[in-house]
């Protein structure tokens, strides 16, 4: 698979929706993830990322403008031991709770399906990173309808053992704007990952469509020590 420039890929798509990137920094020292959200409606744009004890949550930037919390208020990132869970919905909690009961990432996601937002049937995208004892691996998942047919749930999981330095994988909810919104197709895109967290965060944020971007989270985890550093960028200020 061709290695893509993620910034150029994002610039060419006005509405990729929500997206997850997971990979390894170019120097091989950091496990890297990024998660962004976008919005077209006032309700979906009225959000910020806020830090929590074990990750982040979405919150209404202005609570007075929140009309429907369904599908937009959730914890995109949670940490369970040496595992970092990143998703585009409340399946974060499903994965956390069932893996805490010794089920696998895939087993947890078999209990879920695409979002109930007809006619889009937005895919649920998820990722999990394992960093421990100086080792790192990750997996990504997408749950989607069969080309917009809600009678069939398609489930795909992609696992990456001993990831290659400087390489990551990018999965997002939509192929582009439209009505209904067309679901992501194919396996996660192979993209390049830099060493510097701020460079990556700024590059992603600047590449996202100015009108539709809402929030971005980036985390770099030192593979040798497990120490993590993170950055949040919000377009809107919390009231």
C-alpha positions in Angstrom: 0.0 0.0 0.0 1.2 3.5 -0.9 2.4 5.7 2.0 0.2 8.8 2.0 0.9 12.3 3.2 -2.0 12.6 5.7 -2.0 16.4 5.5 -2.6 16.3 1.7 -5.2 13.5 2.1 -7.2 15.6 4.6 -6.9 18.8 2.5 -8.5 16.9 -0.4 -11.6 15.9 1.6 -13.9 18.6 3.0 -15.7 16.2 5.2 -13.9 13.0 6.4 -16.1 13.2 9.5 -14.4 11.7 12.5 -10.9 10.1 12.2 -8.4 8.0 14.1 -4.7 7.7 13.3 -2.5 5.2 15.1 1.1 4.4 14.4 4.8 4.8 15.5 7.0 7.9 15.4 9.8 8.1 12.8 12.5 7.5 15.4 10.6 4.4 16.7 10.4 5.8 20.2 6.7 6.8 20.5 3.4 5.1 20.1 1.2 7.7 18.5 -2.5 8.4 18.1 -4.7 11.2 17.0 -8.5 11.6 17.0 -10.5 14.4 15.4 -14.1 15.4 15.1 -15.9 17.5 12.5 -19.5 18.8 12.2 -21.9 20.3 9.8 -24.8 21.1 12.1 -24.9 23.6 15.0 -25.4 20.8 17.4 -22.4 18.7 16.3 -20.1 21.8 16.0 -21.0 22.9 19.5 -18.4 20.7 21.1 -15.0 20.7 22.8 -12.6 18.0 24.0 -11.8 18.2 27.7 -9.3 16.1 29.6 -10.4 13.4 32.1 -8.5 11.2 34.6 -8.1 8.4 32.0 -8.5 10.2 28.6 -10.8 12.8 27.2 -14.6 13.5 26.8 -16.6 15.6 24.4 -18.7 18.3 26.0 -21.0 21.1 24.8 -19.0 24.3 24.2 -22.2 26.2 25.0 -24.7 24.0 27.0 -27.6 26.3 26.1 -27.2 25.3 22.4 -27.1 21.5 23.0 -30.2 20.1 21.4 -29.4 16.4 21.3 -26.5 14.7 23.2 -27.2 11.4 21.5 -24.1 10.3 19.5 -22.1 13.5 20.1 -21.3 13.4 23.9 -19.0 10.5 24.8 -15.5 9.6 25.9 -13.3 9.1 22.7 -10.2 8.1 24.7 -9.8 5.9 27.8 -6.9 4.1 29.3 -7.1 0.6 30.8 -3.8 -0.5 32.3 -1.3 -0.5 29.4 -4.1 -0.2 26.8 -5.3 3.1 25.2 -8.7 2.9 23.6 -9.7 5.4 20.9 -13.1 5.5 19.3 -15.7 7.8 17.7 -18.5 6.9 20.1 -19.7 5.4 23.3 -18.2 2.0 22.2 -15.1 3.3 24.0 -16.9 2.4 27.2 -18.1 -1.0 25.8 -14.5 -1.9 24.9 -13.2 -0.7 28.3 -15.8 -2.5 30.4 -15.6 -5.8 28.5 -11.8 -5.9 28.2 -11.8 -5.3 31.9 -13.7 -8.6 32.1 -11.1 -10.3 30.1 -12.9 -10.2 26.7 -11.0 -9.2 23.6 -11.2 -6.0 21.5 -13.1 -7.9 18.8 -15.4 -9.6 21.2 -16.4 -6.3 22.8 -17.1 -4.8 19.4 -19.3 -7.8 18.3 -21.9 -6.4 20.8 -22.1 -3.1 18.8 -23.0 -2.0 15.3 -23.0 1.2 13.2 -24.6 4.3 14.6 -28.4 4.7 14.5 -28.4 7.9 12.5 -30.4 6.9 9.3 -29.9 7.5 6.5 -26.1 7.8 7.1 -25.6 4.8 9.3 -22.3 6.3 10.4 -19.6 3.7 10.9 -18.2 3.1 14.4 -14.4 3.3 14.1 -12.2 2.1 17.0 -8.6 1.6 17.9 -6.6 0.0 20.7 -2.9 0.5 21.5 -0.9 -1.9 23.8 2.3 -0.4 25.2 4.2 -2.4 27.8 7.6 -3.9 28.6 9.1 -1.9 25.8 6.8 -3.4 23.2 4.0 -1.9 21.1 1.2 -3.2 18.9 -2.2 -1.9 17.9 -5.5 -2.8 16.2 -8.2 -0.8 14.4 -11.8 -1.7 13.7 -14.7 -0.4 11.6 -18.4 -1.5 12.0 -20.5 -0.3 9.0 -23.6 -1.0 7.0 -23.4 -2.8 3.7 -23.2 0.2 1.4 -26.0 1.9 3.2 -28.1 -1.2 3.7 -28.8 -1.4 7.4 -30.0 -5.0 7.3 -26.3 -6.1 7.2 -23.6 -5.2 9.6 -20.0 -5.5 8.3 -17.2 -5.8 10.8 -13.5 -5.4 9.9 -10.5 -5.6 12.3 -6.9 -4.8 11.3 -4.1 -5.7 13.7 -0.5 -4.4 13.5 2.2 -6.2 15.4 5.7 -4.6 15.8 4.7 -1.5 13.8 7.2 0.1 11.5 8.8 3.3 12.6 7.4 6.4 10.9 4.2 4.6 9.7 0.7 4.8 10.9 -2.8 3.9 9.8 -5.7 6.3 9.3 -9.4 5.4 9.3 -12.3 7.9 9.1 -16.1 7.7 8.9 -16.9 9.2 5.5 -15.4 9.1 2.1 -16.5 12.8 1.7 -19.5 15.1 2.0 -22.8 14.0 0.6 -26.4 13.1 1.4 -26.5 10.5 2.7 -22.9 10.6 3.8 -20.9 7.8 2.1 -19.2 5.4 4.6 -15.4 4.9 4.6 -14.3 2.1 2.2 -11.3 -0.2 2.2 -8.6 -0.9 4.8 -7.0 1.9 6.9 -4.8 4.2 4.9 -1.0 4.0 5.4 0.3 7.4 6.4 3.6 8.9 7.6 4.1 9.8 11.3 6.6 12.5 12.4 8.7 12.5 15.7 7.3 15.8 17.0 3.9 15.8 18.6 3.3 19.6 18.0 4.3 19.3 14.4 1.8 16.4 13.9 -1.0 18.2 15.8 -0.5 21.5 13.9 -0.2 19.7 10.6 -3.4 17.8 11.1 -5.3 20.8 12.4 -4.3 23.0 9.6 -5.2 20.3 7.0 -8.7 19.9 8.3 -11.5 21.8 6.5 -11.7 25.2 8.3 -15.6 25.3 8.3 -16.1 21.8 9.5 -13.3 21.0 11.9 -14.2 21.0 15.6 -11.6 19.4 17.9 -8.4 17.4 17.7 -6.5 15.2 20.3 -3.0 13.9 19.8 -1.0 11.6 22.2 2.6 10.4 22.1 3.5 7.5 24.4 7.1 6.7 25.1 7.4 3.0 24.3 10.3 2.4 26.7 8.7 4.1 29.7 5.0 4.3 29.1 5.1 8.0 29.8 2.4 9.9 27.7 2.1 13.5 26.6 -1.0 14.9 24.9 -2.4 17.9 23.2 -6.0 19.1 22.7 -7.0 21.7 20.1 -10.6 23.1 20.2 -12.0 25.4 17.6 -14.7 26.7 20.0 -14.2 28.0 23.5 -16.1 26.4 26.3 -18.7 28.8 27.7 
